[in-house]
Amino acid sequence: MTGDEQTAEVEPTLRSYGISVEEIDEGDPLDLTYMTAFPGREVHHGEIGRALNALIDRAEADEWEPVRVEATVVRSPDDVLGTWRAEAEWFEALAAYEISETEFSTRVLETLTYTDDSASSEGRA
């Protein structure tokens, strides 16, 4: 399966894991924009986990070659909540049992950033 064919199958897999894909750009990095089902002030960690599990499962089945993933989480098409990323090396280390699922998740969560609007609204609680 070519890289283009693998990426073309990523979107339906993400959707099957409950991720509302707004836009996906193939290549390296894989740029993913998805609409959160939890439009609060913080990116829902469980939703990040579902997106990552979809990719991990495809990689384990040799249906996706890990690349850097750059995700943008939106509340609506023009309302960005935050971003996160996962490095290709992290997927590879997880598959090789060099890091645990907890370490993988921690690395991803450490990349989580919020838009200025989200950060300023958090201070207004």
C-alpha positions in Angstrom: 0.0 0.0 0.0 1.4 3.4 -0.9 1.7 6.3 1.4 -1.2 8.1 -0.3 -3.4 5.1 0.0 -2.5 4.7 3.7 -3.4 8.3 4.4 -6.6 8.1 2.4 -7.7 5.4 4.9 -6.7 7.3 8.0 -9.8 9.6 7.9 -12.4 6.8 8.0 -10.4 5.1 10.7 -10.4 8.3 12.8 -14.1 8.8 12.2 -14.7 5.2 13.3 -13.0 6.1 16.6 -15.4 9.0 17.1 -13.1 11.8 15.8 -15.0 14.5 13.8 -12.4 15.1 11.1 -12.7 18.6 9.6 -9.6 18.5 7.5 -6.7 16.1 7.0 -3.6 16.8 4.9 -1.5 13.8 4.0 2.2 13.8 4.1 4.8 14.4 6.7 3.6 15.8 8.9 0.1 14.5 8.9 -2.0 17.7 9.6 -5.3 16.9 11.3 -8.0 19.3 12.2 -11.0 17.9 14.1 -14.0 19.3 15.8 -14.2 18.5 19.5 -17.3 16.9 20.9 -16.3 18.6 24.2 -16.2 22.4 23.4 -15.2 23.6 26.9 -12.1 25.5 27.8 -9.7 22.6 27.6 -8.9 20.0 24.9 -10.4 16.7 26.0 -7.6 14.2 26.8 -9.8 11.2 26.0 -10.5 12.5 22.6 -6.7 12.9 21.9 -6.4 9.3 23.1 -9.0 8.1 20.6 -7.3 9.8 17.7 -3.9 8.4 18.7 -5.3 4.9 19.2 -6.7 5.0 15.7 -3.3 5.8 14.4 -1.5 3.3 16.6 -3.9 0.5 15.6 -3.3 1.3 11.9 0.5 1.3 12.4 0.4 -2.0 14.3 -1.6 -3.5 11.3 1.0 -2.1 8.9 -1.6 0.1 7.4 0.0 3.4 8.3 3.7 4.4 8.4 4.1 6.7 11.4 4.9 10.4 10.7 4.7 13.4 12.8 1.1 14.3 13.6 0.1 17.9 14.1 -3.4 18.2 15.3 -5.6 21.3 15.6 -8.7 21.0 17.8 -11.6 23.3 16.9 -14.9 24.1 18.7 -16.3 25.3 15.3 -14.7 25.9 12.0 -13.2 29.3 12.9 -12.8 28.7 16.7 -9.5 26.9 17.5 -9.4 25.5 21.0 -5.8 24.2 20.9 -3.1 22.1 19.3 -1.1 19.0 20.0 1.5 16.9 18.2 3.0 13.4 18.2 6.4 12.6 16.8 6.9 9.7 14.4 9.7 8.5 16.7 7.3 8.2 19.6 5.0 5.9 17.6 8.0 3.8 16.7 9.3 3.7 20.3 5.9 2.6 21.5 5.6 -0.2 18.9 9.1 -1.4 19.8 8.2 -1.4 23.6 10.9 1.2 24.2 8.4 3.5 25.9 5.1 2.7 27.7 1.7 3.9 26.7 1.8 6.2 29.7 5.1 7.7 28.5 3.7 8.1 25.0 0.6 9.9 26.3 2.7 12.1 28.6 4.9 13.2 25.7 1.8 14.1 23.6 0.1 15.9 26.5 3.3 18.0 27.1 2.9 19.4 23.5 -0.7 20.5 24.2 -1.1 24.3 23.7 -4.2 26.5 23.8 -5.1 29.5 21.7 -4.8 32.9 23.3 -8.6 33.1 23.5 -8.8 29.8 25.4 -6.0 30.9 27.8 -7.5 34.2 28.5 -11.0 32.8 29.1 -9.5 30.3 31.6 -8.4 33.2 33.7 -11.9 34.6 33.9 -13.5 31.7 35.6 
